[in-house]
Amino acid sequence: MNLDDFSDLIERPDGGVRRDAEERRERLIVPPGALGRLDELGEWLSAAQQSVPVKAVEQPRVVLFAADHGVAELDVSGRAAGTTHELVRAALDGASPVAVLARRFAVPLRIVDAGIDCDPELLPESVVRHRVRRGSGRIDIENALTAEETERAVRLGMAIADEEADSGTDLVVLGDLSVGGTTAAATLVAALCGTDASVVTGRGGAGIDDLAWMRKCAAIRDALRRARPVLGDQLELLATVGGADLAAMTGFLLQSAVRRMPVILDGVVGAACALVAQRAAFRAPDWWLAGQVSGEPAQSKALDRMALTPLLDHGVTVGEGTGALLALPLVQAAAALAAELPERRPVAEGEDAEGPSESQNADDVKVLDAT
């Protein structure tokens, strides 16, 4: 497998359709610019769908990739190592923020176990049947995955993207469920952006104190030393300092772009995977939206590199796809406004944009007088 092959498979959203959508926007009764970024979103969706007017987003889905990361053993997370299965169980039981919002917005929620470190019997078979391996290696001292496992994880993500596209999903909210995932993600971003560990080290979705932050920074620093020699090969980079969930999400993002299926990214893990995918296919980011600002410095670095501007900044740091799901109604609103707002009526002869001419008004008065 060579991820660079995706560069020939991925095309940008249709530029001609986008120009048609922009021209139609000029004719709507609401003045151009009055709807702010909603105009841009509507035009982007038109280009992605190859449709003017844009079609409603009617079959969105939340897809969460789950895994445990060996680096969590260093106490770099606000959660105990090996407890990702608890996050998954909470989501399945409808007791996590993303599950509550998915229920409220009537959006199906799909969880894919790429590398959770638990007995398979603890979770439904529909979740665990895709597992690549149980947990990952400690990226500060060893590879996260073998080369074979990395390829399997990428192909898993590709297969999930195909399944969603084939089932009619028209937009995906992409997130992760992991313990230690932000450490691996920050390492990938630092390696790809050429920055130091301290620049990308954040406090994670669960929050950590200063001592844990220093441990996390040291782990990223050590992992970076291992990552830099393999920067030229995306698969080897994912094997060295990534994880099964990050590799699967990278494959998912690339194949989603091949299938012309738009994706809303959530936090730093999704941003890191997107950055790896961009290295393989420079046109791929045109199919993605950044849902929200997560507060993680590595996310900001990655989004800046890809020129993606987040839709929301509400201070939501919980992760798990929550912030990206909050952005979904905004995207749906943009589609509805672009499709359903009426166009201005054509200007009749002798009438300007402001209304009838003075002579027409005078004629109207004569008619009334005659009556």
VOTIBA-974156 format. One record per atom (N, C-alpha, C): residue in one letter; x negated, y, z negated. Coordinates in steps of 0.2 Angstrom, whole numbers, plus 5000, padded with zeros to 4 digits. Layout:
N
AXYZ
...
END
This chain:
371
M499649945000
M500050005000
M499650065000
N499850115004
N499450185004
N500050235004
L500050274999
L500550324998
L500450375003
D499950385006
D499850435012
D500250425018
D500450365018
D500950345024
D501550385024
F501750405018
F502450445017
F502350505020
S501850535021
S501750595025
S502050595032
D502050545035
D502350535042
D503050515042
L503250495036
L503950475035
L504450535033
I504150585030
I504650635026
I504650695031
E505250715032
E505350775036
E505650835031
R505550895033
R505850945029
R506650945030
P507050975025
P507750985027
P507751025033
D508351015037
D508351045044
D508351125044
G507851155047
G507751225047
G508351255051
G508551225056
G509051255061
G509751265057
V509851205053
V510451205049
V510451265044
R509851265041
R509851315036
R509951385039
R509651405045
R509851465048
R510551475049
D510851425051
D511651425052
D511951445046
A511751415041
A512051425034
A511951495032
E511351525033
E511251595031
E511651635035
E511751625042
E512151665046
E512851665043
R513151605041
R513751605039
R513851635032
R513351635028
R513351675022
R513451745023
E513151775028
E513251845030
E513951865031
R514351815033
R515051835035
R515551825030
L515351795024
L515751785019
L516051855015
I516651845012
I516851915009
I516451945004
V516051895000
V515651924995
V515051944998
P514752004996
P514152034999
P513551984998
P513151985003
P512551945002
P512151974996
G511851924992
G511551944986
G511951944980
A512551954981
A513051964975
A513051894971
L512951844974
L512951774970
L512251754968
G511751794969
G511051784967
G510851714970
R510551674965
R510151614967
R510651564970
L511351574969
L511851524971
L511851524979
D511651584982
D511651584989
D511151534992
E510551544989
E509951504991
E510051424990
L510451404984
L510551344983
L511051314988
G511551354990
G512051324995
G511751315001
E511251365003
E510951355010
E510451295010
W510051285004
W509651225003
W510051165004
L510651155001
L511051095001
L511251085008
S511451145012
S511651135019
S511151105023
A510551125022
A509951105026
A509851025024
A509851015018
A509750945016
A510350895019
Q510950915019
Q511450875021
Q511550885029
Q511250925032
Q511350945039
Q512050955040
S512351005036
S513051015037
S513151095035
V513551125040
V513851195039
V514551195040
P514951205036
P514851225029
P514551165025
V514251185019
V513951135015
V514551085012
K514351025011
K514850975008
K514750975000
A515350964997
A515350964990
A514850904987
V514550914981
V514150864978
V514650824974
E514850764977
E515350724974
E515150654971
Q514550634972
Q514350574969
Q513650584967
P513550624962
P512850634958
P512750574954
R512150554952
R512050504947
R511350524943
V511450514937
V510850514932
V510450454933
V509750454934
V509350394934
V508750414929
L508650364924
L508150374919
L507750314920
F507050324921
F506550274920
F506250274913
A506250214910
A506050204903
A505350154903
A504950174898
A504350134897
A504050164890
D503650124887
D503250134882
D502450144884
H502150194881
H501450204883
H500950194877
G500450154878
G499950134873
G499650184870
V499550244873
V499250304870
V499650324864
A500250314863
A500650334857
A500450304851
E500050244851
E499750214845
E499250264842
L499050324845
L498650374842
L498950424838
D499650414837
D500050454834
D500050524837
V500250524843
V500250594847
V500950614849
S501450574846
S502150584848
S502550594841
G503050624842
G503550634836
G503950574835
R503850524839
R504150464838
R503650404837
A503850354833
A503350294832
A503250264839
A502650234840
A502450194846
A502950134846
G503150124853
G503550064854
G504250064852
T504550124852
T505250134850
T505650164856
T505350154862
T505750184868
T506450144868
H506450084866
H507050044866
H507650074862
E507450104857
E507950144853
E508250204857
L507850234860
L508050294865
L508550264870
V508350204873
V508850174878
V509450154875
R509450124869
R510050104866
R510550164864
A510250214862
A510650274860
A510950304866
A510650304872
A510950324878
A511450274881
L511350214880
L511850164882
L512450164878
D512350184871
D512950194867
D513250254867
G513050304871
G513350364872
G513150414866
A512650404863
A512450444857
A511850484858
S511650494864
S511050544865
S511350604869
P510950654869
P511250714873
P511350704880
V510950664884
V511050654891
V511650614892
A511850564887
A512350524888
A513050564886
V513050614882
V513550654880
V513750694886
L513250724889
L513350774895
L513550734901
A513250674902
A513450634908
A514250614907
R514450594901
R515150584900
R515550644901
R515350694899
R515750764899
R515850784907
F515250774911
F515250794918
F515550734922
A515650674919
A515850624923
A515350594928
V514750594926
V514150574930
V513950504928
P513950454932
P513650394930
P512950394928
L512750354923
L512050354920
L511750284921
R511150284924
R510850224926
R510150224922
I509950174919
I509350164915
I508950114918
V508350124920
V507850074923
V507250054918
D507249994916
D506649974912
D506049964916
A505550004916
A504949994920
A504449964916
G504449984909
G503849954905
G504049964898
I504649944895
I504749954888
I504449894884
D504149914879
D503849864874
D504349834869
C504749794871
C505249764867
C505449694870
D505749654865
D506049594868
D506549604873
P506649574878
P507149584883
P507849574880
E507949534875
E508549524872
E508849584869
L508449634867
L508749694864
L509149734868
L509049724875
L509349774879
L509749734885
P510249764888
P510649724893
P510149704899
E510349654902
E509949624907
E509949674913
S510449714914
S510449754920
S509949814919
V509749824913
V509249874912
V508549844912
V508449784909
V507749754909
V507549714915
R507949694919
R507749654925
R507249674929
H507149744929
H506649774934
H505949784930
R505849764924
R505249774920
R504649754924
V504149794924
V503549784928
V503049744923
R503049774917
R502649744911
R502849774905
R502649744899
R502849764893
R502349814890
G502549884890
G502049934888
G501549944893
S501049994891
S500450014895
S499850014891
G499250014895
G498650024891
G498550094888
R498050094883
R497950164881
R497450194885
I497750254888
I497350284894
I496750314892
D496650334886
D496050364884
D495450314884
I495550244884
I495050204884
I495050144889
E495650134892
E495850084897
E496350104902
N496350064907
N496950084912
N497650074909
A498050114912
A498750104910
A499050034913
L498850024919
L499149964923
L498549934927
T498649874930
T498249844935
T498449874942
A498049864947
A498249884953
A498849854956
E498949784954
E499549754956
E500149784953
E500149794946
E500649824943
E500849894945
T500349924947
T500549994949
T500949994956
E500749944960
E501049944967
E501749914966
R501849864961
R502549844959
R502949894957
A502649944952
A503049994949
A503250044955
V502850064959
V503050114965
V503550084969
R503450014971
R503949984975
R504649984971
L504649974965
L505249974961
L505650034962
G505250094961
G505550154962
G505850164969
M505450144974
M505750144981
M506350114981
A506350054978
A506950004979
A507550044976
I507450074970
I508050104966
I508250164970
A507850204974
A508050254978
A508450234984
D508250174987
D508650144992
D509350124990
E509350094984
E510050074981
E510450134980
E510250184978
E510650244976
E510850274983
A510450284988
A510550314994
A511150264998
D511050204998
D511450155001
D512150154998
S512150174991
S512850174988
S513250234988
G512950284992
G513250344993
G513050404988
T512650394984
T512350444979
T512150504983
D512450564982
D512250624986
D511750674982
L511550654976
L511150694972
L510950664966
V510250664964
V510050624958
V509750674953
V509950664947
V509650694941
V509150644938
L508550664939
L507950614937
L507650634930
G507650584926
G507350594920
G506950534917
D506750534911
D506350474908
D506550464901
L506450404899
L506450384892
L505850354890
S505450384886
S504750364884
S504550384878
V504050354875
V503650374869
V502950374871
G502650434871
G501950444874
G501950464881
G502450474884
G502550484891
G502250554893
T502350604888
T502150674890
T501350674890
T501050634886
T500350634886
T500050604892
A500350554895
A500050534902
A500250584907
A500850614907
A501050664912
A500550724912
A500350744906
A499950804905
A499250784908
T499050724907
T498350704910
T498450704917
L498950684920
L499050684928
L498950754930
V499350804927
V499350864929
V498750904928
A498350894923
A497750924922
A497250894927
A497250834928
A496750804933
A496950834940
L497550844942
L497750864949
L497650934950
C497750974944
C497651044944
C496951074942
G496551024940
G495851044939
G495751084932
T496251074927
T496251114921
T495951074915
D495851104910
D495651064904
D496251044900
A496050994895
A496650964891
A496951014887
S496651064884
S497051114880
S497551154884
V497451164890
V497851204894
V498551174895
V498551104895
V499151064897
V499451034891
T499151034885
T499450994880
T499951034876
G500550994876
G501151024873
G501350984867
R501950994865
R502150964858
R502750914859
G502850894866
G503350844867
G504050854866
G504450814868
G505150824867
G505350814859
A505050774855
A505250764848
A504850814844
G504350854847
G503950904843
G503450864838
I502850894838
I502350874834
I502050934830
D501650914824
D501350964821
D500650974824
D500251024820
D499651044823
D499150984823
L499150944818
L498650894818
L498750844824
A499450824825
A499650784830
A499450814837
W499550874838
W499350914844
W498650904845
M498150914840
M497450904841
M497350834843
R497650784840
R497550714842
R497750704850
K498350734851
K498550724858
K498050764863
C497850814861
C497350854866
C496750814867
A496450784861
A495850744862
A495950674866
A496550644866
A496750594870
A496750614877
I497050664879
I497150694886
I496450704888
R495950734884
R495250754886
R494950684888
D495050634884
D494650574885
D494950534891
A495650544892
A495950514898
A495750554904
L495650614904
L495450654910
L494750634912
R494250614908
R493650594910
R493650524914
R494150484913
R494350424916
R494650444923
A495050494923
A495550514929
A495150544934
R494650584933
R494350634938
R493950594943
P493650534942
P493350494947
P493750464952
V494450454951
V494850424955
V495450474958
L495250534958
L495750584960
L495950574968
G495450544972
G495650534979
G496150484981
D496350444976
D496750384977
D497350394972
Q497950404975
Q498550414970
Q498750354967
L498750294970
L498850234966
L498350224961
E497750234962
E497250214957
E497350264951
L497450324953
L497550374948
L498150354943
L498750334946
L499250314942
L499150254938
A498750204941
A498450144937
A498050164931
T497650214932
T497150234927
T497450274921
V497850324923
V498050364917
V498850374918
G499250334921
G499950344922
G500350294917
G500750254921
G501150204917
G501650184922
A502050124920
A502450094924
A503050144926
D503250184921
D503850234923
D503550284927
L502950314926
L502750364930
L502650344938
A502350284938
A502250254945
A502950244948
A503450214945
A504050204948
A504450274950
M504350324945
M504650384947
M504350414953
T503650404954
T503350434960
T503650394966
G503650334966
G503950294972
G504650314973
F505050334968
F505750354968
F505750414972
L505350464970
L505350534973
L505150534980
L504650494982
L504450484989
L505050454993
Q505350404991
Q505850364995
Q506450404995
S506650444990
S507250484990
S507150544996
A506550564996
A506350615002
A506450585009
V506250525009
V506250485015
V507050475017
R507450465012
R508150455013
R508550515013
R508250575013
R508550635013
R509050645007
M508850625001
M509250624995
M508950674990
P509350734989
P509050784984
P509050754977
V508550784974
V508350764967
V508250824963
I508550824957
I508450874952
I507950854946
L507350884946
L506850864941
L507050884934
D506850854929
D506950874922
D506350904919
G505950864916
G505350894912
G504650884915
V504250874910
V503550874912
V503350804915
V503650754913
V503550684916
V503750684924
G504350704925
G504550714932
G504150764936
A503950814933
A503550864937
A502850834938
A502550794934
A501950764935
A501950714941
C502550674941
C502650624946
C502750654953
A503050714952
A503150754959
A502550784961
L502050794957
L501450824959
L501050774962
V501050714959
V500650654963
V501050644970
A501650644970
A502050624976
A501850684981
Q501750744979
Q501550794984
Q500950784987
R500450754983
R499750744985
R499850694991
A500350644991
A500450604996
A500750625002
A501250675001
A501750695006
A501850765005
F501550815008
F501650885006
F502350915008
R502750885012
R503350905013
R503950885008
A503750835004
A504150804999
A504550854994
P504150904991
P504450944987
P505050984989
D505150994996
D505651024999
D506350994997
W506350934995
W506950894993
W507050894986
W506750934982
W506750934975
W506951004972
L507351004967
L507451064963
L507151054956
A506951104953
A506751104946
A507251124941
G507551074937
G508151094934
G508051144928
Q507551134924
Q507451184919
Q506751194916
V506651244912
V505951254909
V505951214903
S505551164902
S505551124896
S505051144890
G504651194892
G504251224887
G503551184887
E503451134891
E502851104891
E502351134896
P501751154894
P501351194898
P501151154904
A501051094904
A500951054910
A501451054915
Q502151054913
Q502651064918
Q502551134922
S502451184918
S502351254921
S501851244926
K501251214925
K500651214929
K500951174936
A501251114935
A501451074940
A501951114945
L502451144942
L502951174946
L502651234950
D502151274947
D501851324950
D501451294956
R501151244955
R500751214961
R501251194967
M501851174965
M502351154970
M502751204972
A502751264969
A503151324971
A503851304970
L504051274964
L504651264962
L504851304956
T505451344957
T505651384951
T506251354948
P506151344941
P506751314937
P507351354938
L507951314938
L508551344938
L508751374931
L508551344926
L508851364919
L508251364914
D508351414910
D507851424904
D508251434898
H508451374895
H508851374889
H508551354883
G507851344883
G507551314877
G507651244876
V507951204880
V508051134879
V507451094880
T507251064875
T506551024875
T506650954873
V507350924873
V507450854871
V507250804876
G507150834882
G507050784888
G507550734890
E507350674892
E507850624894
E508350644899
G508150694903
G508550714909
G509150764907
T509150784900
T509650834898
T509650894901
G509050934902
G509050994905
G509250994912
A508950944916
A509150934923
A509950924924
L510250884919
L510950874920
L511350944919
L511050984914
L511351044913
L511351094919
A510851084924
A510851124930
A511351094935
L511551034935
L511951004940
L512651044941
P512951064936
P513551114938
P513451174942
L512851204941
L512651254944
L512551244952
V512251184953
V512151164960
V512851144963
Q513251114959
Q513951104962
Q514351164963
A514251214959
A514551284960
A514351314966
A513651314967
A513451344973
A513751314980
A513751244980
A514051204985
A514751234986
A515151234981
A515851254981
A515951324984
L515551374982
L515651444984
L515451444991
A514851414993
A514651415000
A515151385005
A515551335003
A516051305007
A516751335007
E516951365001
E517651375001
E517751455001
L517251495000
L517351565001
L517551585008
P518151625009
P518351635016
P517851685019
E517851685026
E517451735029
E517851805030
R517451855031
R517851925032
R518151915039
R518751945039
R519151945046
R518751985051
P518851965057
P518452005062
P518752075063
V518252125064
V518452195065
V518852205072
A519452225072
A519852245078
A519552305082
E519752305088
E519552365092
E519852425089
G519452475089
G519652545086
G519652545079
E519352485075
E519352485068
E518652475066
D518452505061
D517752495059
D517752455052
A517252435049
A517152395044
A517552425038
E517652495038
E517952525032
E518752525033
G519052505039
G519752505039
G519952545046
P520552555047
P520852585053
P520552655054
S520552675060
S520352745062
S520852795060
E520652855060
E521152915059
E521752915064
S521552905070
S522052905075
S522552845074
Q522352785072
Q522852735070
Q523252755065
N523052785060
N523452805054
N523952855056
A523752905061
A524252955063
A524752925067
D524552875071
D525152835075
D525552795070
D525352775065
D525752735060
D526252785057
V526052845056
V526452895053
V527052915058
K526852925064
K527352945069
K527852885070
V527652825069
V528152765070
V528652775064
L528352785058
L528752795052
L529252845052
D529052905055
D529452965056
D530052945061
A529852915066
A530352895071
A530952855068
T530652805063
T531152765060
T531652795056
END
